[in-house]
């Protein structure tokens, strides 16, 4: 499944700032547009993995994982 997210970006003075619309807390600031996109991608991947691990740790056992698509 191909996952796509929306990066909102803008230049603010000498910096590029951006965040991912669909995932609260994923925001970055970099000196170039290209670095910002790379940083957002890495930060998004880390946030999704952390959220996944956190959710599974809270359940401990007796759960079932199922894929859904929207």
Backbone torsions as a table, in degrees:
resi	resn	phi	psi	omega
1	UNK	NA	127.6	178.2
2	UNK	-84.0	123.1	-179.5
3	UNK	-105.4	128.7	177.7
4	UNK	-124.5	143.3	178.7
5	UNK	-130.5	163.5	-177.5
6	UNK	-106.9	119.1	175.9
7	UNK	-94.2	126.9	174.1
8	UNK	-101.1	121.2	-174.9
9	UNK	-132.8	153.1	173.2
10	UNK	-159.8	154.7	175.4
11	UNK	-91.0	133.5	-179.9
12	UNK	-130.3	97.0	-174.9
13	UNK	67.2	-125.9	179.8
14	UNK	-89.0	3.7	-175.6
15	UNK	-117.4	152.2	169.9
16	UNK	-105.8	129.9	178.7
17	UNK	-121.2	150.8	-179.8
18	UNK	-165.2	163.8	177.9
19	UNK	-150.5	165.3	178.0
20	UNK	-99.1	121.0	-176.1
21	UNK	-57.6	-42.2	-170.6
22	UNK	-82.5	-13.0	-175.6
23	UNK	-129.1	102.4	179.4
24	UNK	-57.5	140.6	176.6
25	UNK	92.8	-9.2	178.0
26	UNK	-93.5	98.2	179.3
27	UNK	-144.3	150.2	-176.0
28	UNK	-145.8	165.4	176.9
29	UNK	-142.5	129.3	-178.9
30	UNK	-144.5	160.5	-179.0
31	UNK	-75.7	-18.1	178.8
32	UNK	-131.4	157.8	177.9
33	UNK	-59.4	-45.8	-178.3
34	UNK	-62.9	-44.3	178.4
35	UNK	-64.2	-36.3	178.6
36	UNK	-62.4	-47.0	-179.9
37	UNK	-61.7	-41.3	177.3
38	UNK	-63.3	-44.4	-178.7
39	UNK	-64.7	-41.4	177.6
40	UNK	-62.9	-40.6	-179.8
41	UNK	-63.7	-47.2	179.6
42	UNK	-63.8	-44.4	-179.2
43	UNK	-64.5	-39.8	177.5
44	UNK	-63.5	-46.4	179.0
45	UNK	-59.2	-44.6	179.8
46	UNK	-64.5	-41.6	-179.4
47	UNK	-65.1	-43.1	179.5
48	UNK	-64.1	-42.5	178.8
49	UNK	-66.6	-42.5	178.0
50	UNK	-61.6	-45.3	179.4
51	UNK	-61.5	-39.9	179.0
52	UNK	-64.2	-49.5	-179.9
53	UNK	-61.3	-41.4	-179.8
54	UNK	-63.6	-42.8	179.8
55	UNK	-65.1	-42.9	-179.5
56	UNK	-69.6	-37.2	179.1
57	UNK	-64.3	-34.1	-179.8
58	UNK	-68.6	-27.5	-178.0
59	UNK	-83.9	-28.3	-179.3
60	UNK	63.0	-62.2	-179.8
61	UNK	-156.4	172.8	176.1
62	UNK	76.6	22.0	-179.6
63	UNK	-112.6	164.0	177.3
64	UNK	-130.7	134.5	176.8
65	UNK	-98.0	133.4	176.4
66	UNK	-134.6	138.0	178.3
67	UNK	-81.7	139.5	173.3
68	UNK	-131.9	153.0	177.5
69	UNK	-132.3	146.5	178.2
70	UNK	-122.2	NA	NA
